[in-house]
Amino acid sequence: MESEILRQIGTISRSLDSISNVEFAQFDLAKGQYLYLSRIKENPGIIQHRLSELLCVDKSTANRAINKLEEKGLITKKEDLVNKKEKHLFITQKGEKIYPVIIRENEYSTKVALENISSEEIELFVEVINKMADNLSQNWLDVKKGVRRNY
């Protein structure tokens, strides 16, 4: 039963990602770019390094997605006043117009996913999934730093 947990989470994640990629193609958002746009909107001025950690992706993957969003005029980069290498990321007016659609899609998908599940089950699930996310996020940061896992 335990081995099914991550398998099912992976299936859910891929399903939602595939749906979103199809539905957001109308905005020329490809392969998960909606996630970057959402996190930048929710964290105005976030730097790329922090965004890559937030999304658990490597810096080069984040850099490609960020550059594409900037090319499409959905976000802007502003140089840090102290550290010129750091760029703060902000959503543009064009990106602001797309964000509510992303939120509506997320709310709809959440509603569909939680059909026939009690509020008690949802509460417990949120508690457990948050613990799992914390465990894996730290594990990802360690692996990224070169720590080898013993399995």
C-alpha positions as CSV (number, residue, x, y, z in Angstrom):
1,M,0.0,0.0,0.0
2,E,2.8,2.5,0.9
3,S,4.4,1.9,-2.5
4,E,1.2,3.1,-4.2
5,I,1.2,6.5,-2.5
6,L,3.9,8.2,-4.6
7,R,2.7,6.4,-7.7
8,Q,-0.8,7.8,-7.3
9,I,0.6,11.3,-6.5
10,G,2.6,11.1,-9.6
11,T,-0.4,10.1,-11.7
12,I,-2.4,12.9,-10.2
13,S,0.4,15.4,-10.9
14,R,0.9,14.3,-14.5
15,S,-2.9,14.4,-15.2
16,L,-3.3,17.9,-13.8
17,D,-0.1,19.1,-15.6
18,S,-1.4,17.6,-18.9
19,I,-4.8,19.2,-18.5
20,S,-3.3,22.5,-17.7
21,N,-0.9,22.4,-20.6
22,V,-3.8,21.8,-23.0
23,E,-6.0,24.5,-21.4
24,F,-3.3,27.1,-21.1
25,A,-2.1,26.7,-24.7
26,Q,-4.5,29.4,-25.7
27,F,-2.3,31.8,-23.7
28,D,0.9,30.4,-25.3
29,L,1.9,28.9,-22.0
30,A,3.8,25.7,-22.5
31,K,4.9,22.8,-20.2
32,G,4.3,24.1,-16.7
33,Q,5.0,27.8,-17.4
34,Y,1.7,28.5,-15.6
35,L,3.3,27.4,-12.3
36,Y,6.1,29.9,-12.7
37,L,3.7,32.7,-13.6
38,S,1.5,31.8,-10.5
39,R,4.4,31.7,-8.1
40,I,5.8,35.0,-9.4
41,K,2.3,36.6,-9.0
42,E,2.0,35.2,-5.5
43,N,5.6,36.2,-4.5
44,P,6.3,39.6,-6.2
45,G,10.0,40.3,-6.4
46,I,11.0,36.7,-5.9
47,I,14.5,35.9,-7.1
48,Q,15.1,33.1,-9.5
49,H,17.1,31.0,-7.0
50,R,14.2,31.1,-4.5
51,L,11.6,30.4,-7.3
52,S,13.6,27.3,-8.4
53,E,13.6,26.0,-4.8
54,L,9.9,26.8,-4.4
55,L,9.1,24.7,-7.5
56,C,11.8,22.1,-6.8
57,V,13.4,22.5,-10.2
58,D,17.1,23.1,-11.1
59,K,18.3,26.6,-11.9
60,S,18.7,26.0,-15.6
61,T,15.1,24.7,-15.9
62,A,13.8,27.7,-14.0
63,N,16.0,30.0,-16.2
64,R,14.5,28.7,-19.4
65,A,10.9,29.0,-18.2
66,I,11.6,32.5,-16.8
67,N,13.2,33.7,-20.0
68,K,10.3,32.4,-22.1
69,L,7.8,34.1,-19.8
70,E,9.8,37.4,-20.2
71,E,10.0,37.0,-24.0
72,K,6.2,36.6,-24.0
73,G,5.8,39.8,-22.0
74,L,4.2,38.0,-19.0
75,I,6.9,38.9,-16.5
76,T,9.7,41.4,-16.0
77,K,13.1,41.2,-14.3
78,K,14.4,44.0,-12.2
79,E,18.0,44.2,-11.1
80,D,18.7,44.0,-7.4
81,L,20.1,47.3,-6.1
82,V,22.8,45.6,-4.0
83,N,23.6,42.4,-5.9
84,K,23.6,43.1,-9.6
85,K,23.6,39.3,-10.4
86,E,20.2,38.9,-8.7
87,K,17.0,39.7,-10.7
88,H,13.7,40.2,-9.0
89,L,10.7,38.8,-10.9
90,F,7.4,40.6,-11.3
91,I,4.2,39.8,-13.3
92,T,3.2,42.2,-16.0
93,Q,-0.2,43.5,-16.9
94,K,-0.4,40.9,-19.6
95,G,0.4,38.2,-17.1
96,E,-2.1,39.7,-14.6
97,K,-4.9,39.0,-17.1
98,I,-4.0,35.3,-17.4
99,Y,-3.6,34.7,-13.6
100,P,-7.4,34.7,-12.8
101,V,-7.9,31.9,-15.4
102,I,-5.1,29.9,-13.8
103,I,-6.7,30.3,-10.4
104,R,-10.2,29.3,-11.8
105,E,-8.7,26.2,-13.4
106,N,-7.0,25.3,-10.2
107,E,-10.2,25.7,-8.2
108,Y,-12.1,23.6,-10.7
109,S,-9.5,20.8,-10.7
110,T,-9.5,20.9,-6.9
111,K,-13.3,20.6,-6.8
112,V,-13.2,17.6,-9.3
113,A,-10.4,15.9,-7.4
114,L,-12.2,16.2,-4.0
115,E,-15.6,15.0,-5.1
116,N,-17.1,12.5,-2.7
117,I,-14.4,13.1,-0.1
118,S,-15.5,14.3,3.4
119,S,-14.2,17.5,5.0
120,E,-12.5,15.3,7.7
121,E,-10.7,13.2,5.0
122,I,-9.6,16.4,3.3
123,E,-8.3,17.9,6.5
124,L,-6.3,14.8,7.3
125,F,-5.0,14.5,3.7
126,V,-3.8,18.2,3.8
127,E,-1.9,17.5,7.0
128,V,-0.3,14.4,5.7
129,I,0.6,15.8,2.2
130,N,2.1,18.9,3.8
131,K,4.4,16.7,5.9
132,M,5.3,14.7,2.8
133,A,6.1,17.9,0.9
134,D,8.3,19.1,3.7
135,N,10.2,15.8,3.8
136,L,10.7,15.6,0.1
137,S,11.6,19.3,-0.4
138,Q,14.4,19.0,2.2
139,N,15.5,15.8,0.6
140,W,15.6,17.5,-2.9
141,L,17.7,20.3,-1.5
142,D,20.2,17.9,0.0
143,V,20.4,15.8,-3.2
144,K,20.8,19.1,-5.2
145,K,23.8,19.9,-2.9
146,G,25.4,16.5,-3.7
147,V,24.2,14.5,-0.7
148,R,23.9,10.9,-1.7
149,R,20.8,9.1,-0.4
150,N,21.2,5.6,1.1
151,Y,18.5,3.3,-0.2
